[in-house]
Amino acid sequence: MAQQTRVAIELVLALDSSASVDRLEFQQQLDGLSLAFRDPDVLQAVENLQPMGVAIAVLQWGAPGETRIVLPFIHLESARDAKAFGFRIGLVRRWLRASSTSIGTAIDDSRLLIEGNDFDGDRRIIDVSGDGPDNSGVDLQASRQRARAAGITINGLPIMADQQDLDIYYRDRVIIGPDAFIQPARDFEDYVRAIREKLLKELRPLAS
């Protein structure tokens, strides 16, 4: 196996592409991410991770077998790299409208992406965004424990457009690991604010 590149953080951004998310709502997730990586505070957060930087990947998830890696791991070492990453996110298009909501699948596929990449992060994070509870596929609690055993923290961004107690579900049933947290969004329009705030917490320097 080739030598891995050391980074401060490995981060998978897992976006909900399940049947409950319509075309506009999925686009709002992409637009929110793209805008976040042009935000001055997020750009500074990436700069603050020098010299190691952060490796970030983006995937779409739904039912088992419907995960799609839309941006493989990319090493961001500067604000310029982060801006370019935001531009690339802006070019992404939804590849399908998945049939169900399998958060366990999102976690398992994100973990495998972390375990099989070319980076070695001091912190390893899966960032799951979604608008509903797990309703199909692999056992969610087993998936959470597999991630924890691999040294991966799962954070959650519940989008509470249709279910106002989804933040409680994500807090109790989804997130796991050291310093795990949720950053709720009131609806898909609020995703822009929520993902920015979430990234600022996740991209903090290692000593903090």
Backbone torsions as a table, in degrees:
resi	resn	phi	psi	omega
1	MET	NA	135.8	-179.5
2	ALA	-65.4	152.5	179.7
3	GLN	-64.0	135.9	-179.0
4	GLN	-84.7	152.2	177.3
5	THR	-87.2	126.2	178.4
6	ARG	-72.6	133.9	174.8
7	VAL	-135.7	160.6	177.8
8	ALA	-69.5	-40.9	-173.4
9	ILE	-141.7	137.7	164.1
10	GLU	-106.8	127.4	-174.1
11	LEU	-134.7	124.0	172.0
12	VAL	-105.1	124.3	175.3
13	LEU	-97.9	107.5	-174.0
14	ALA	-103.4	111.9	-173.6
15	LEU	-100.2	135.1	-179.3
16	ASP	-71.2	118.7	175.8
17	SER	-119.7	27.0	-175.9
18	SER	-74.6	174.9	-174.1
19	ALA	-62.2	-25.3	-178.1
20	SER	-77.1	-9.5	-178.1
21	VAL	-102.6	114.3	-178.3
22	ASP	-82.0	178.8	-174.6
23	ARG	-59.4	-45.5	-179.0
24	LEU	-65.1	-41.0	-178.1
25	GLU	-66.0	-39.7	177.5
26	PHE	-66.5	-38.8	178.9
27	GLN	-63.7	-33.5	177.3
28	GLN	-65.1	-33.7	174.5
29	GLN	-64.0	-46.7	-179.9
30	LEU	-63.6	-44.7	-179.7
31	ASP	-63.1	-39.0	178.8
32	GLY	-62.2	-43.4	177.2
33	LEU	-64.1	-45.2	-179.2
34	SER	-59.9	-44.0	178.1
35	LEU	-65.2	-38.6	-178.4
36	ALA	-59.8	-37.2	-178.1
37	PHE	-85.3	13.0	166.8
38	ARG	-117.3	-0.6	-179.2
39	ASP	-74.5	132.4	-177.3
40	PRO	-56.8	-38.2	-179.1
41	ASP	-69.3	-38.1	177.1
42	VAL	-68.0	-41.4	177.5
43	LEU	-60.3	-40.8	178.2
44	GLN	-66.5	-37.1	178.8
45	ALA	-61.1	-40.3	176.5
46	VAL	-65.0	-43.6	177.5
47	GLU	-58.0	-37.9	-176.6
48	ASN	-69.7	-12.9	178.7
49	LEU	-88.1	1.2	176.2
50	GLN	-64.2	147.6	10.1
51	PRO	-90.4	-8.0	-172.9
52	MET	-81.2	-39.0	-179.5
53	GLY	79.2	-168.9	-177.0
54	VAL	-131.2	144.0	174.1
55	ALA	-109.3	125.5	-174.8
56	ILE	-128.2	139.0	173.5
57	ALA	-128.4	155.9	178.0
58	VAL	-125.8	132.4	173.9
59	LEU	-134.5	156.0	172.7
60	GLN	-104.2	141.4	-177.3
61	TRP	-137.5	158.3	176.5
62	GLY	-159.7	-109.5	177.9
63	ALA	-86.8	167.0	174.9
64	PRO	-54.8	134.8	-179.8
65	GLY	85.0	-0.9	-176.9
66	GLU	-111.8	10.0	176.8
67	THR	-71.4	140.8	177.5
68	ARG	-135.7	124.8	174.8
69	ILE	-80.2	112.5	-176.9
70	VAL	-95.3	-25.7	170.3
71	LEU	-138.6	113.1	178.0
72	PRO	-68.1	171.6	-176.8
73	PHE	-55.9	129.9	178.9
74	ILE	-126.0	135.1	-178.3
75	HIS	-87.7	117.4	177.4
76	LEU	-105.3	116.3	-177.4
77	GLU	-112.9	-5.5	-175.3
78	SER	-155.6	169.7	175.3
79	ALA	-61.6	-35.5	178.3
80	ARG	-62.3	-43.4	176.7
81	ASP	-61.1	-41.2	-178.6
82	ALA	-64.8	-40.7	177.5
83	LYS	-61.9	-42.7	179.1
84	ALA	-64.0	-37.2	177.4
85	PHE	-63.6	-43.2	177.2
86	GLY	-61.0	-38.2	177.2
87	PHE	-63.4	-42.5	179.9
88	ARG	-65.0	-38.4	176.1
89	ILE	-60.4	-38.4	179.7
90	GLY	-62.4	-18.5	179.7
91	LEU	-92.2	-9.0	-177.2
92	VAL	-70.3	142.6	173.8
93	ARG	-125.5	148.4	178.7
94	ARG	-62.5	133.2	-176.1
95	TRP	-92.6	-25.5	171.9
96	LEU	-164.5	163.0	171.7
97	ARG	-98.8	106.6	-172.1
98	ALA	-65.7	164.2	-171.4
99	SER	-87.6	-23.6	-177.8
100	SER	-155.7	-176.9	-174.7
101	THR	-114.9	101.4	179.0
102	SER	-115.6	88.8	179.5
103	ILE	-63.7	-33.9	177.0
104	GLY	-59.8	-40.7	176.6
105	THR	-64.1	-43.2	178.1
106	ALA	-57.0	-43.1	-179.4
107	ILE	-68.1	-47.5	-179.3
108	ASP	-61.1	-46.2	-178.3
109	ASP	-68.0	-34.6	175.8
110	SER	-67.5	-41.3	178.0
111	ARG	-61.3	-44.9	179.1
112	LEU	-62.2	-35.1	177.8
113	LEU	-65.6	-39.5	177.1
114	ILE	-68.1	-44.5	-176.1
115	GLU	-69.8	-22.6	-174.9
116	GLY	-107.5	12.3	-176.8
117	ASN	-93.0	-174.1	-176.3
118	ASP	-98.4	16.8	-176.5
119	PHE	-120.7	156.0	177.2
120	ASP	-128.5	101.6	-174.8
121	GLY	-95.7	141.2	173.6
122	ASP	-67.2	-33.1	171.4
123	ARG	-121.8	140.1	-179.2
124	ARG	-126.4	123.9	-170.4
125	ILE	-134.5	137.8	167.8
126	ILE	-111.8	127.0	-177.0
127	ASP	-110.9	101.6	-175.3
128	VAL	-97.7	118.9	171.8
129	SER	-103.1	138.9	179.2
130	GLY	-167.4	158.8	-177.7
131	ASP	-112.7	12.5	179.5
132	GLY	-162.1	170.7	179.2
133	PRO	-76.7	162.0	174.8
134	ASP	-60.6	133.4	180.0
135	ASN	-138.9	12.4	178.4
136	SER	-165.7	170.6	170.3
137	GLY	83.4	-150.8	-174.3
138	VAL	-68.5	161.5	-179.3
139	ASP	-67.6	120.6	-175.3
140	LEU	-61.8	-43.4	-176.3
141	GLN	-67.0	-35.4	175.8
142	ALA	-66.1	-39.1	178.4
143	SER	-63.2	-41.8	177.8
144	ARG	-60.3	-43.9	-178.2
145	GLN	-68.0	-35.2	176.1
146	ARG	-63.5	-40.6	178.2
147	ALA	-65.0	-44.2	-179.7
148	ARG	-62.2	-41.1	179.2
149	ALA	-63.7	-26.5	179.2
150	ALA	-87.3	4.6	178.9
151	GLY	77.6	27.5	-177.2
152	ILE	-108.7	133.7	173.9
153	THR	-93.9	137.3	176.0
154	ILE	-109.4	119.6	172.3
155	ASN	-105.3	158.3	-175.8
156	GLY	-129.7	142.6	172.9
157	LEU	-123.1	85.2	178.2
158	PRO	-72.9	128.6	178.3
159	ILE	-99.7	108.8	-165.0
160	MET	-94.3	41.2	-178.4
161	ALA	-70.2	-37.6	-174.7
162	ASP	-113.9	-17.7	-176.3
163	GLN	-136.9	106.1	-170.3
164	GLN	-73.6	-13.5	176.6
165	ASP	-105.1	18.6	-178.2
166	LEU	-64.5	-27.9	177.8
167	ASP	-62.7	-37.7	177.9
168	ILE	-66.0	-42.5	178.2
169	TYR	-60.1	-47.4	-179.4
170	TYR	-64.1	-39.3	179.8
171	ARG	-64.2	-42.1	-173.5
172	ASP	-89.3	-27.4	-168.8
173	ARG	-120.6	-10.4	-173.9
174	VAL	-116.9	-56.6	-173.6
175	ILE	-70.7	153.7	179.2
176	ILE	-166.0	153.5	175.0
177	GLY	107.0	170.9	-179.1
178	PRO	-59.0	129.7	176.1
179	ASP	62.1	20.1	178.7
180	ALA	-63.2	145.7	-178.2
181	PHE	-151.5	164.4	170.8
182	ILE	-112.0	151.0	174.3
183	GLN	-131.8	88.2	-174.3
184	PRO	-67.7	149.7	169.2
185	ALA	-115.7	135.4	-177.7
186	ARG	-62.9	-36.3	179.9
187	ASP	-162.1	-173.6	-176.8
188	PHE	-68.9	-30.0	176.7
189	GLU	-66.3	-30.6	179.6
190	ASP	-80.4	-6.5	-179.6
191	TYR	-58.6	-36.5	-178.4
192	VAL	-56.8	-47.9	178.5
193	ARG	-65.8	-46.1	-172.9
194	ALA	-64.4	-42.9	-176.4
195	ILE	-70.2	-33.7	176.2
196	ARG	-62.0	-49.1	-178.8
197	GLU	-64.1	-35.9	-179.9
198	LYS	-66.6	-45.3	179.8
199	LEU	-62.3	-37.8	179.7
200	LEU	-63.4	-33.2	176.3
201	LYS	-74.3	-39.6	-175.3
202	GLU	-76.1	-28.0	-176.2
203	LEU	-95.6	21.2	179.2
204	ARG	-69.3	151.9	178.8
205	PRO	-59.7	154.6	-174.7
206	LEU	-60.6	-33.2	-176.0
207	ALA	-76.7	-10.0	-174.3
208	SER	-93.0	NA	NA
